[in-house]
Amino acid sequence: MGRIIKALVVLVILGFIGLTVFAYLGDLGPQQSEVKKPVVLNAD
């Protein structure tokens, strides 16, 4: 029983470390692009 708990704790720690590394090194930002769209104003 103790081995299972130790293995589970190790997996949780490794998962947390992996998530932290991905958050810092992964590309989590949105893709940016310039959008040009004509606007028609009805100002009479």
Backbone as CSV, one residue per row, in Angstrom:
resi,resn,N_x,N_y,N_z,CA_x,CA_y,CA_z,C_x,C_y,C_z
1,MET,0.830,-1.203,0.000,0.000,0.000,0.000,0.867,1.257,0.000
2,GLY,1.961,1.208,0.713,2.852,2.358,0.792,3.501,2.676,-0.540
3,ARG,3.783,1.631,-1.336,4.401,1.838,-2.649,3.460,2.580,-3.595
4,ILE,2.188,2.251,-3.515,1.205,2.903,-4.387,1.097,4.385,-4.045
5,ILE,1.077,4.707,-2.757,0.978,6.102,-2.341,2.231,6.874,-2.754
6,LYS,3.406,6.264,-2.583,4.650,6.914,-2.999,4.664,7.143,-4.504
7,ALA,4.224,6.153,-5.269,4.180,6.288,-6.724,3.205,7.394,-7.124
8,LEU,2.072,7.465,-6.451,1.078,8.494,-6.746,1.625,9.884,-6.425
9,VAL,2.311,10.021,-5.311,2.905,11.309,-4.936,3.963,11.723,-5.959
10,VAL,4.789,10.776,-6.390,5.818,11.073,-7.388,5.179,11.502,-8.697
11,LEU,4.132,10.831,-9.130,3.448,11.202,-10.369,2.816,12.589,-10.275
12,VAL,2.245,12.921,-9.132,1.646,14.247,-8.950,2.727,15.316,-9.000
13,ILE,3.856,15.070,-8.350,4.952,16.045,-8.359,5.504,16.207,-9.769
14,LEU,5.710,15.105,-10.490,6.204,15.190,-11.864,5.207,15.913,-12.774
15,GLY,3.932,15.666,-12.580,2.911,16.355,-13.365,2.912,17.853,-13.092
16,PHE,3.075,18.229,-11.833,3.119,19.651,-11.483,4.352,20.312,-12.081
17,ILE,5.483,19.638,-12.026,6.712,20.176,-12.619,6.549,20.306,-14.135
18,GLY,5.984,19.295,-14.776,5.758,19.349,-16.217,4.822,20.473,-16.610
19,LEU,3.773,20.681,-15.850,2.827,21.762,-16.127,3.493,23.121,-15.958
20,THR,4.325,23.261,-14.944,5.033,24.512,-14.711,6.001,24.809,-15.850
21,VAL,6.745,23.805,-16.291,7.693,23.992,-17.395,6.948,24.352,-18.675
22,PHE,5.831,23.698,-18.937,5.055,24.004,-20.137,4.508,25.427,-20.086
23,ALA,4.085,25.872,-18.910,3.537,27.224,-18.779,4.604,28.277,-19.059
24,TYR,5.843,28.011,-18.665,6.903,28.989,-18.895,7.479,28.896,-20.301
25,LEU,7.586,27.699,-20.855,8.252,27.528,-22.141,7.284,27.369,-23.302
26,GLY,6.065,26.971,-23.038,5.089,26.754,-24.106,4.576,28.064,-24.652
27,ASP,4.044,28.022,-25.855,3.491,29.210,-26.491,2.019,29.315,-26.108
28,LEU,1.747,30.057,-25.055,0.374,30.164,-24.567,-0.301,31.474,-24.973
29,GLY,0.423,32.315,-25.707,-0.140,33.601,-26.106,-1.042,33.460,-27.321
30,PRO,-1.965,34.380,-27.488,-2.844,34.338,-28.666,-2.083,34.762,-29.917
31,GLN,-2.515,34.272,-31.050,-1.915,34.675,-32.317,-2.427,36.061,-32.666
32,GLN,-1.497,36.945,-33.013,-1.870,38.309,-33.334,-1.691,38.556,-34.812
33,SER,-2.657,39.252,-35.391,-2.564,39.629,-36.796,-3.316,40.950,-36.984
34,GLU,-2.865,41.725,-37.967,-3.494,43.010,-38.241,-4.714,42.793,-39.130
35,VAL,-5.820,43.406,-38.737,-7.070,43.288,-39.484,-7.477,44.658,-39.965
36,LYS,-7.672,44.800,-41.268,-8.126,46.072,-41.836,-9.487,45.827,-42.466
37,LYS,-10.458,46.620,-42.013,-11.821,46.469,-42.502,-12.395,47.863,-42.757
38,PRO,-12.902,48.127,-43.953,-13.453,49.452,-44.220,-14.752,49.680,-43.441
39,VAL,-14.920,50.930,-43.032,-16.115,51.300,-42.267,-16.860,52.396,-43.038
40,VAL,-18.148,52.205,-43.241,-18.966,53.212,-43.933,-19.737,53.987,-42.871
41,LEU,-19.509,55.317,-42.845,-20.200,56.172,-41.874,-21.304,56.939,-42.592
42,ASN,-22.470,56.950,-42.024,-23.611,57.695,-42.586,-23.746,59.027,-41.851
43,ALA,-22.797,59.905,-42.086,-22.830,61.208,-41.438,-23.265,62.261,-42.462
44,ASP,-24.525,62.659,-42.431,-25.050,63.634,-43.388,-25.299,64.953,-42.717
